[in-house]
Structure formats: structure tokens, C-alpha cells
Amino acid sequence: MTDAFRNDPVRRMLGGRALAEMLKLAGGAPMFGMGGFQLLPFYDAVRELGLQHTLINDERCGAFAADAWSRVTRRVGVVDATLGPGATNLTTALVESLNAGVPLVAIVGDANRQHAWKNMTQEARQLEILAPCVKDVIRVEVGERVPELVRRAFAVATSGRPGPVILDVPEDIAHGEFDYEASDFYFDEATLSIPSRTSRPGRAATLQAAEFLRGAKRPMILVGGGIHLSNAYAPLLRLVEQEGIPVAHTMSGKGGIACVHPLSAGLFGRYDRIANDLIGQADCLLVVGCKLGEIATKRFSLPLGGKPLIHLEVWPEEIGRTTPPTVALVGDAGEGLADLADALTDGASARRAARAQYGQEVQTKMTAWIEGAEPRYGATERPINMGRVIRELMNVLPADGILVADGGFAGHWTGLLFDTKQAGRTYVPDRGFASIGYGLPGAIGAQIAAGKDRPVFALTGDGGFNMTLGELETARRLKLGLTMMVVNNAASGYVKALQHAMYGGRYQSSDLEEVNYANAAEALGCHGIRVEDPETLADAMRQGMAEKDRPTVIDIVVTRDPAKMLPAVDNRTAQIKKGDRIA
């Protein structure tokens, strides 16, 4: 338990001050927000207490930054917004965190309760708007309960499947004076990071699952983002190597084990290398921390049925939602994997030896796939091939470097082609809601989390960058040495590629103006590099890494051909016509 001042049994202070005191006790996570009158006492206390607070240019970007910071640190991210438009601007980012299981506390100001619903300026039914976007809404109605309710917000955010929580603070609470018991200023340290309150699957179900795995000749493990939420890297690796079982991952699950591990089968679902075929041939599937949604199941067409399916998931209502399990394991991914490994200890060496040829098959197929992808990885064409961008990035970025992938185009290409070199959250895609615009604010949060000496790169499209370009000012003000790679195809690439596939050259509202984003970066006091020759990519990336006190924007001119804009055929599209290249 952490606690604060105990010299005075009772302290009288503003509600906004009490809120700031509690956040300091929580570890002083960097906060992102844009102030308004309702929370001014909170802001003043933040200044006096020396907490790190960053003014952002858009509340959505503030929540995205807090989200990425949380993913990298595993601690609770904090964002604030004033009432009305400030609060409602958070919605898209909060849904990203909700769907991805990222713990956030969003502090929103609200109207003075003495005058609420009397046509107060900017007043809206904001809690009704925000409630579906978060795990819980906590409204402070009694000033003396601020410490208790802050603790509650953190506890909810980190428990079970983590997620965002709204802490609604009316103006008269933030500005009012109240008597606080000194003893009420404390935190349960378990609730400050994830996983906080863990549970393990039942023993009987675990033993049943172990028997299915024990008898399988070609088992597979499919991991989703829950592997990161649980910090389950060590137990996953133990089970994989003890039993000789290949692992495939979703975009969110990338990094469960290193992509370069010999038993990594890469991405599965809508885009895959070799994993989908292996899933079809598997005789037992262990699904860990994955909701088995549209993308992971290739729009529910991946052959998961007809074989034993073990589903390990902390969120019980997700089990059986799309695919009936043979065995349901409800609990923390790390605890469940450790228990499975323990239950399978006897005879493990014999099973591993019997599966050696299976493991070699995975390596052989993966090697062949990588060799087949060499025309993309090594492409010398101009405009630049996306595969070449990712190859150069993998060569330059160290093992502990972080790649933030924006929604859409950037996520698809990196999900398929980018390899992590170690287990852990070094790949940060916004796959909870998959909205574009995450790249730059996500890089801001990730760079603050990583520190100055750990490189952070972000890949975004020109459309996503256009949404958030103003946050370059934020990154410059913070002296962050992050590197933004802007995939410049002068288009809403994902939409244009789909229009190409489905309508054969009929395009509507998918083209953008040609913009030199390197020049725009320079105008904002950042380092800008425009790259049109693939041979200069690596040098540009190294220049970005060398900048420690200001952001670098690498404006990469990539193909304008819509037939080459996606890494593979999107399964929802119509049949591709003969002669079309699908990259």
C-alpha cells in the first residue's frame, strides 16, 4: 500500500487538489489534456505538485497518446478533458482502448450541479455518450469521496480485462473545499498496473485441455492481444518450447513470442503467411487471449471447427461468441499457460521429439514464404514498394525499438511483413478500433514511455497523418526524438485499393493532394526528410534515430498504383480480375 501525508489527521483542500494528490500517489503518469474552467483547480495542483501534464491539440490525440504509453509501460494512462466538446472528442480513442483492453482513466469536467440543465455553456448528455465507450463511468457527487473514487477508477481499469474508465468531476467538486481524512490518501499498488487481480482457470478444465494437447500430433497455439495484457511471454515460451508447438498471432498478438523464433508461424486471419494452412491441418488448437473476431477468422471462414479447440480467455463472455470451444479456460493468460505447462511436464520430451518434423515443416514453409516475398522486401522500383520500407526498418530498428502502426494501410503491411526480434510489446498497432490517426499521438505516448534512448518509429498513411499533423507541435514542444514515417501515396490507400478490386478503376473520394510532408515538418521546427529513392531509406531512418531532441518526419513516396496498395487481397472484396497485381 502507498500512502501520503499523515501528519494532520484532516486536511482541507479543493476537490481538484485532492484529485491531483491521488494521481501523484498513483505514480505520476504523464497526463495529456486540454483544460477548461471546470478543472482549473486540478491544473493548478498539477503544477504545484510537479506532475507531468502535456497540453495536446486534440483530445482524441491525448487519449491515443495515453493509450500507447499504457501499452508500453503496462500502467494506467491518464487523459483529461473539459465538459462538452472536450469530453465527446474522446470517444473514438476510448473505444480503441476499450476494445484493445488498455487501462485508462479519463478525467472529464462537468457542469456545476447547482446550475445543471439550465442551458449551461457546452453542457450535453456527455455521460450517456461516453458510457458505451468505457468499462465504467464514475461520477463524483460528494467531494469528500474523491480519493475513494480515484482508487475505484484505477481498480476497475486494471481488473479482469483492462479498459478505460471515466471519472466525471463536476465544476463545484473541483472548485469546492472539503475536509479529507489523511488516511484516505493511499493506493493498492496492485491496481496501478496490469495484470492486477488475476484468476486462474479451474483445475478440471485445465487437465482436460492438457489431455487434448497431449494427444495431438499437430497442435497449434493462436495468440491475440491478451498475451500482452497478461504479460504472459515467459509462460507462453515455456509451453511452446516444452511441447514443440507452433504459434500464430493476430496483429495485436504480434510479439507474444519473437517473430524470428523457429516455431513462429506468423500472422493468421485476413492476412497470413503460412498460418491459415497450418490451422486447417492442425488437430488441436489452443486460442489464448484472442476474441476470434472478423479479422482473426478471415470473416469467420477460417476452419477452426471439427477439431478440439481450447479457448483461454479472461473475459468469459467472449468464449463461444464466434466458435464453440471444446474446453473453456476462464482466467488470466499467463496463469492458464503456466498451469497447462505444469500439467504436461510428464512425457514432454517424447512429445517434443515426435513433433520435431512438424516444427521443421513450419521453419521450411516460413523460409520459403520469406524467399517468395523477396521481390517486395528487396524491391528497387520507384515509387517505393512498401515491402522495401519494412525491410529497411527491420534492418535499422534494434530489437528493443518500438514500431507504432496506424490503422488501415500501415497496420496491414506491418502486420504481415514486419518481424519482431524479441518477445514483448515492441509492435503497437491500434487494432481495438483500427481508426486512422493513431500513428503520431501513439508515437508521442510510446516515446515518453520508452525514454530518450530507446527508438520509437511510427508508420502512418498520409490520410492518417493529415488528421493529426498538429500534434507535431506537441512532439516538438516535448523535445521527443520520435520518427514518423509517412506513407505518401496521395490517396486514402485502403479505400482506393478496395475500389480498384471491386469496381475496376472507378474511384470516388479516395484521392488526396500531393503534399511534401518533410517541408511541413520543417515548418513546425521538426526534422523533415523526403525519400523517393529506396536506396536512401536506411540512411533516412538512421538520421531519425540520431535525432534525440526533436521529431523526424520521413515522407516516403510510395506507389500510386491502387493494385499495389495492399499486401494481399482483402477477403471482403470481389474477385480480382486477371492481370491485376495484388502486391
ZIFEN-V588580 format. One record per residue. N is the residue number from 1. RES is the residue in one small letter. D_LAST is the distance of its C-alpha to the last C-alpha in whole Angstrom. Layout:
BEGIN
n:N res:RES d_last:D_LAST
n:N res:RES d_last:D_LAST
END
This chain:
BEGIN
n:1 res:m d_last:54
n:2 res:t d_last:54
n:3 res:d d_last:57
n:4 res:a d_last:58
n:5 res:f d_last:62
n:6 res:r d_last:65
n:7 res:n d_last:67
n:8 res:d d_last:68
n:9 res:p d_last:68
n:10 res:v d_last:67
n:11 res:r d_last:65
n:12 res:r d_last:65
n:13 res:m d_last:62
n:14 res:l d_last:60
n:15 res:g d_last:57
n:16 res:g d_last:54
n:17 res:r d_last:56
n:18 res:a d_last:56
n:19 res:l d_last:52
n:20 res:a d_last:51
n:21 res:e d_last:54
n:22 res:m d_last:52
n:23 res:l d_last:48
n:24 res:k d_last:50
n:25 res:l d_last:51
n:26 res:a d_last:48
n:27 res:g d_last:47
n:28 res:g d_last:46
n:29 res:a d_last:42
n:30 res:p d_last:41
n:31 res:m d_last:41
n:32 res:f d_last:39
n:33 res:g d_last:41
n:34 res:m d_last:42
n:35 res:g d_last:46
n:36 res:g d_last:48
n:37 res:f d_last:52
n:38 res:q d_last:52
n:39 res:l d_last:51
n:40 res:l d_last:52
n:41 res:p d_last:55
n:42 res:f d_last:52
n:43 res:y d_last:50
n:44 res:d d_last:54
n:45 res:a d_last:54
n:46 res:v d_last:51
n:47 res:r d_last:52
n:48 res:e d_last:55
n:49 res:l d_last:54
n:50 res:g d_last:51
n:51 res:l d_last:48
n:52 res:q d_last:45
n:53 res:h d_last:44
n:54 res:t d_last:41
n:55 res:l d_last:41
n:56 res:i d_last:38
n:57 res:n d_last:37
n:58 res:d d_last:35
n:59 res:e d_last:36
n:60 res:r d_last:33
n:61 res:c d_last:32
n:62 res:g d_last:35
n:63 res:a d_last:34
n:64 res:f d_last:30
n:65 res:a d_last:32
n:66 res:a d_last:34
n:67 res:d d_last:32
n:68 res:a d_last:30
n:69 res:w d_last:33
n:70 res:s d_last:34
n:71 res:r d_last:31
n:72 res:v d_last:32
n:73 res:t d_last:35
n:74 res:r d_last:36
n:75 res:r d_last:39
n:76 res:v d_last:39
n:77 res:g d_last:38
n:78 res:v d_last:40
n:79 res:v d_last:40
n:80 res:d d_last:42
n:81 res:a d_last:42
n:82 res:t d_last:45
n:83 res:l d_last:46
n:84 res:g d_last:45
n:85 res:p d_last:42
n:86 res:g d_last:41
n:87 res:a d_last:41
n:88 res:t d_last:39
n:89 res:n d_last:36
n:90 res:l d_last:36
n:91 res:t d_last:35
n:92 res:t d_last:31
n:93 res:a d_last:31
n:94 res:l d_last:34
n:95 res:v d_last:31
n:96 res:e d_last:29
n:97 res:s d_last:31
n:98 res:l d_last:33
n:99 res:n d_last:30
n:100 res:a d_last:29
n:101 res:g d_last:32
n:102 res:v d_last:33
n:103 res:p d_last:37
n:104 res:l d_last:38
n:105 res:v d_last:41
n:106 res:a d_last:41
n:107 res:i d_last:44
n:108 res:v d_last:45
n:109 res:g d_last:48
n:110 res:d d_last:50
n:111 res:a d_last:53
n:112 res:n d_last:57
n:113 res:r d_last:58
n:114 res:q d_last:61
n:115 res:h d_last:60
n:116 res:a d_last:57
n:117 res:w d_last:56
n:118 res:k d_last:58
n:119 res:n d_last:55
n:120 res:m d_last:55
n:121 res:t d_last:52
n:122 res:q d_last:48
n:123 res:e d_last:50
n:124 res:a d_last:47
n:125 res:r d_last:47
n:126 res:q d_last:44
n:127 res:l d_last:45
n:128 res:e d_last:44
n:129 res:i d_last:41
n:130 res:l d_last:40
n:131 res:a d_last:41
n:132 res:p d_last:38
n:133 res:c d_last:36
n:134 res:v d_last:38
n:135 res:k d_last:40
n:136 res:d d_last:43
n:137 res:v d_last:45
n:138 res:i d_last:48
n:139 res:r d_last:51
n:140 res:v d_last:53
n:141 res:e d_last:57
n:142 res:v d_last:59
n:143 res:g d_last:59
n:144 res:e d_last:60
n:145 res:r d_last:58
n:146 res:v d_last:55
n:147 res:p d_last:55
n:148 res:e d_last:55
n:149 res:l d_last:52
n:150 res:v d_last:50
n:151 res:r d_last:50
n:152 res:r d_last:49
n:153 res:a d_last:46
n:154 res:f d_last:45
n:155 res:a d_last:46
n:156 res:v d_last:44
n:157 res:a d_last:41
n:158 res:t d_last:41
n:159 res:s d_last:42
n:160 res:g d_last:40
n:161 res:r d_last:37
n:162 res:p d_last:37
n:163 res:g d_last:36
n:164 res:p d_last:38
n:165 res:v d_last:41
n:166 res:i d_last:43
n:167 res:l d_last:46
n:168 res:d d_last:48
n:169 res:v d_last:51
n:170 res:p d_last:53
n:171 res:e d_last:55
n:172 res:d d_last:58
n:173 res:i d_last:57
n:174 res:a d_last:55
n:175 res:h d_last:58
n:176 res:g d_last:61
n:177 res:e d_last:63
n:178 res:f d_last:63
n:179 res:d d_last:65
n:180 res:y d_last:63
n:181 res:e d_last:64
n:182 res:a d_last:63
n:183 res:s d_last:62
n:184 res:d d_last:60
n:185 res:f d_last:57
n:186 res:y d_last:55
n:187 res:f d_last:52
n:188 res:d d_last:51
n:189 res:e d_last:49
n:190 res:a d_last:47
n:191 res:t d_last:46
n:192 res:l d_last:44
n:193 res:s d_last:41
n:194 res:i d_last:39
n:195 res:p d_last:39
n:196 res:s d_last:43
n:197 res:r d_last:45
n:198 res:t d_last:43
n:199 res:s d_last:44
n:200 res:r d_last:43
n:201 res:p d_last:43
n:202 res:g d_last:46
n:203 res:r d_last:47
n:204 res:a d_last:48
n:205 res:a d_last:44
n:206 res:t d_last:43
n:207 res:l d_last:45
n:208 res:q d_last:44
n:209 res:a d_last:40
n:210 res:a d_last:41
n:211 res:e d_last:42
n:212 res:f d_last:39
n:213 res:l d_last:37
n:214 res:r d_last:40
n:215 res:g d_last:40
n:216 res:a d_last:36
n:217 res:k d_last:35
n:218 res:r d_last:31
n:219 res:p d_last:31
n:220 res:m d_last:28
n:221 res:i d_last:28
n:222 res:l d_last:26
n:223 res:v d_last:26
n:224 res:g d_last:26
n:225 res:g d_last:27
n:226 res:g d_last:30
n:227 res:i d_last:30
n:228 res:h d_last:30
n:229 res:l d_last:33
n:230 res:s d_last:35
n:231 res:n d_last:35
n:232 res:a d_last:34
n:233 res:y d_last:33
n:234 res:a d_last:36
n:235 res:p d_last:37
n:236 res:l d_last:33
n:237 res:l d_last:33
n:238 res:r d_last:36
n:239 res:l d_last:35
n:240 res:v d_last:32
n:241 res:e d_last:34
n:242 res:q d_last:37
n:243 res:e d_last:36
n:244 res:g d_last:33
n:245 res:i d_last:31
n:246 res:p d_last:27
n:247 res:v d_last:25
n:248 res:a d_last:22
n:249 res:h d_last:22
n:250 res:t d_last:20
n:251 res:m d_last:19
n:252 res:s d_last:23
n:253 res:g d_last:24
n:254 res:k d_last:22
n:255 res:g d_last:24
n:256 res:g d_last:27
n:257 res:i d_last:27
n:258 res:a d_last:25
n:259 res:c d_last:22
n:260 res:v d_last:23
n:261 res:h d_last:26
n:262 res:p d_last:26
n:263 res:l d_last:26
n:264 res:s d_last:23
n:265 res:a d_last:21
n:266 res:g d_last:18
n:267 res:l d_last:17
n:268 res:f d_last:18
n:269 res:g d_last:17
n:270 res:r d_last:15
n:271 res:y d_last:12
n:272 res:d d_last:13
n:273 res:r d_last:13
n:274 res:i d_last:17
n:275 res:a d_last:19
n:276 res:n d_last:19
n:277 res:d d_last:20
n:278 res:l d_last:22
n:279 res:i d_last:24
n:280 res:g d_last:24
n:281 res:q d_last:26
n:282 res:a d_last:28
n:283 res:d d_last:32
n:284 res:c d_last:32
n:285 res:l d_last:30
n:286 res:l d_last:31
n:287 res:v d_last:30
n:288 res:v d_last:31
n:289 res:g d_last:31
n:290 res:c d_last:28
n:291 res:k d_last:28
n:292 res:l d_last:26
n:293 res:g d_last:25
n:294 res:e d_last:22
n:295 res:i d_last:19
n:296 res:a d_last:21
n:297 res:t d_last:22
n:298 res:k d_last:19
n:299 res:r d_last:21
n:300 res:f d_last:24
n:301 res:s d_last:23
n:302 res:l d_last:22
n:303 res:p d_last:25
n:304 res:l d_last:27
n:305 res:g d_last:31
n:306 res:g d_last:33
n:307 res:k d_last:33
n:308 res:p d_last:35
n:309 res:l d_last:33
n:310 res:i d_last:35
n:311 res:h d_last:34
n:312 res:l d_last:35
n:313 res:e d_last:35
n:314 res:v d_last:37
n:315 res:w d_last:37
n:316 res:p d_last:39
n:317 res:e d_last:38
n:318 res:e d_last:34
n:319 res:i d_last:35
n:320 res:g d_last:35
n:321 res:r d_last:33
n:322 res:t d_last:30
n:323 res:t d_last:31
n:324 res:p d_last:35
n:325 res:p d_last:36
n:326 res:t d_last:38
n:327 res:v d_last:39
n:328 res:a d_last:39
n:329 res:l d_last:39
n:330 res:v d_last:40
n:331 res:g d_last:40
n:332 res:d d_last:39
n:333 res:a d_last:36
n:334 res:g d_last:37
n:335 res:e d_last:41
n:336 res:g d_last:39
n:337 res:l d_last:37
n:338 res:a d_last:40
n:339 res:d d_last:42
n:340 res:l d_last:40
n:341 res:a d_last:40
n:342 res:d d_last:44
n:343 res:a d_last:44
n:344 res:l d_last:43
n:345 res:t d_last:44
n:346 res:d d_last:46
n:347 res:g d_last:45
n:348 res:a d_last:42
n:349 res:s d_last:42
n:350 res:a d_last:42
n:351 res:r d_last:39
n:352 res:r d_last:37
n:353 res:a d_last:38
n:354 res:a d_last:38
n:355 res:r d_last:34
n:356 res:a d_last:33
n:357 res:q d_last:32
n:358 res:y d_last:29
n:359 res:g d_last:28
n:360 res:q d_last:28
n:361 res:e d_last:26
n:362 res:v d_last:23
n:363 res:q d_last:23
n:364 res:t d_last:23
n:365 res:k d_last:20
n:366 res:m d_last:18
n:367 res:t d_last:19
n:368 res:a d_last:17
n:369 res:w d_last:14
n:370 res:i d_last:14
n:371 res:e d_last:15
n:372 res:g d_last:12
n:373 res:a d_last:10
n:374 res:e d_last:12
n:375 res:p d_last:10
n:376 res:r d_last:8
n:377 res:y d_last:11
n:378 res:g d_last:13
n:379 res:a d_last:11
n:380 res:t d_last:14
n:381 res:e d_last:13
n:382 res:r d_last:15
n:383 res:p d_last:14
n:384 res:i d_last:12
n:385 res:n d_last:9
n:386 res:m d_last:9
n:387 res:g d_last:9
n:388 res:r d_last:12
n:389 res:v d_last:14
n:390 res:i d_last:14
n:391 res:r d_last:15
n:392 res:e d_last:18
n:393 res:l d_last:19
n:394 res:m d_last:19
n:395 res:n d_last:21
n:396 res:v d_last:23
n:397 res:l d_last:24
n:398 res:p d_last:27
n:399 res:a d_last:27
n:400 res:d d_last:29
n:401 res:g d_last:27
n:402 res:i d_last:26
n:403 res:l d_last:22
n:404 res:v d_last:22
n:405 res:a d_last:19
n:406 res:d d_last:20
n:407 res:g d_last:19
n:408 res:g d_last:16
n:409 res:f d_last:13
n:410 res:a d_last:14
n:411 res:g d_last:15
n:412 res:h d_last:12
n:413 res:w d_last:10
n:414 res:t d_last:14
n:415 res:g d_last:14
n:416 res:l d_last:12
n:417 res:l d_last:12
n:418 res:f d_last:15
n:419 res:d d_last:18
n:420 res:t d_last:22
n:421 res:k d_last:24
n:422 res:q d_last:27
n:423 res:a d_last:28
n:424 res:g d_last:29
n:425 res:r d_last:28
n:426 res:t d_last:26
n:427 res:y d_last:23
n:428 res:v d_last:24
n:429 res:p d_last:21
n:430 res:d d_last:23
n:431 res:r d_last:22
n:432 res:g d_last:26
n:433 res:f d_last:25
n:434 res:a d_last:22
n:435 res:s d_last:23
n:436 res:i d_last:22
n:437 res:g d_last:24
n:438 res:y d_last:25
n:439 res:g d_last:23
n:440 res:l d_last:26
n:441 res:p d_last:29
n:442 res:g d_last:27
n:443 res:a d_last:27
n:444 res:i d_last:31
n:445 res:g d_last:32
n:446 res:a d_last:30
n:447 res:q d_last:32
n:448 res:i d_last:35
n:449 res:a d_last:35
n:450 res:a d_last:34
n:451 res:g d_last:36
n:452 res:k d_last:36
n:453 res:d d_last:35
n:454 res:r d_last:32
n:455 res:p d_last:29
n:456 res:v d_last:27
n:457 res:f d_last:24
n:458 res:a d_last:22
n:459 res:l d_last:18
n:460 res:t d_last:19
n:461 res:g d_last:17
n:462 res:d d_last:19
n:463 res:g d_last:21
n:464 res:g d_last:22
n:465 res:f d_last:23
n:466 res:n d_last:25
n:467 res:m d_last:27
n:468 res:t d_last:28
n:469 res:l d_last:29
n:470 res:g d_last:32
n:471 res:e d_last:32
n:472 res:l d_last:31
n:473 res:e d_last:35
n:474 res:t d_last:36
n:475 res:a d_last:34
n:476 res:r d_last:36
n:477 res:r d_last:39
n:478 res:l d_last:38
n:479 res:k d_last:38
n:480 res:l d_last:34
n:481 res:g d_last:32
n:482 res:l d_last:29
n:483 res:t d_last:26
n:484 res:m d_last:24
n:485 res:m d_last:20
n:486 res:v d_last:19
n:487 res:v d_last:16
n:488 res:n d_last:17
n:489 res:n d_last:15
n:490 res:a d_last:18
n:491 res:a d_last:17
n:492 res:s d_last:17
n:493 res:g d_last:13
n:494 res:y d_last:13
n:495 res:v d_last:16
n:496 res:k d_last:14
n:497 res:a d_last:11
n:498 res:l d_last:13
n:499 res:q d_last:15
n:500 res:h d_last:13
n:501 res:a d_last:12
n:502 res:m d_last:16
n:503 res:y d_last:18
n:504 res:g d_last:16
n:505 res:g d_last:17
n:506 res:r d_last:20
n:507 res:y d_last:19
n:508 res:q d_last:22
n:509 res:s d_last:23
n:510 res:s d_last:19
n:511 res:d d_last:20
n:512 res:l d_last:21
n:513 res:e d_last:24
n:514 res:e d_last:23
n:515 res:v d_last:24
n:516 res:n d_last:25
n:517 res:y d_last:25
n:518 res:a d_last:27
n:519 res:n d_last:30
n:520 res:a d_last:30
n:521 res:a d_last:30
n:522 res:e d_last:33
n:523 res:a d_last:35
n:524 res:l d_last:35
n:525 res:g d_last:36
n:526 res:c d_last:33
n:527 res:h d_last:31
n:528 res:g d_last:28
n:529 res:i d_last:26
n:530 res:r d_last:23
n:531 res:v d_last:21
n:532 res:e d_last:19
n:533 res:d d_last:19
n:534 res:p d_last:17
n:535 res:e d_last:20
n:536 res:t d_last:22
n:537 res:l d_last:20
n:538 res:a d_last:22
n:539 res:d d_last:25
n:540 res:a d_last:24
n:541 res:m d_last:24
n:542 res:r d_last:27
n:543 res:q d_last:29
n:544 res:g d_last:28
n:545 res:m d_last:29
n:546 res:a d_last:32
n:547 res:e d_last:33
n:548 res:k d_last:35
n:549 res:d d_last:37
n:550 res:r d_last:34
n:551 res:p d_last:31
n:552 res:t d_last:28
n:553 res:v d_last:26
n:554 res:i d_last:23
n:555 res:d d_last:21
n:556 res:i d_last:18
n:557 res:v d_last:16
n:558 res:v d_last:13
n:559 res:t d_last:11
n:560 res:r d_last:13
n:561 res:d d_last:10
n:562 res:p d_last:10
n:563 res:a d_last:7
n:564 res:k d_last:5
n:565 res:m d_last:7
n:566 res:l d_last:6
n:567 res:p d_last:5
n:568 res:a d_last:6
n:569 res:v d_last:8
n:570 res:d d_last:11
n:571 res:n d_last:14
n:572 res:r d_last:17
n:573 res:t d_last:15
n:574 res:a d_last:16
n:575 res:q d_last:15
n:576 res:i d_last:12
n:577 res:k d_last:14
n:578 res:k d_last:14
n:579 res:g d_last:12
n:580 res:d d_last:9
n:581 res:r d_last:6
n:582 res:i d_last:4
n:583 res:a d_last:0
END
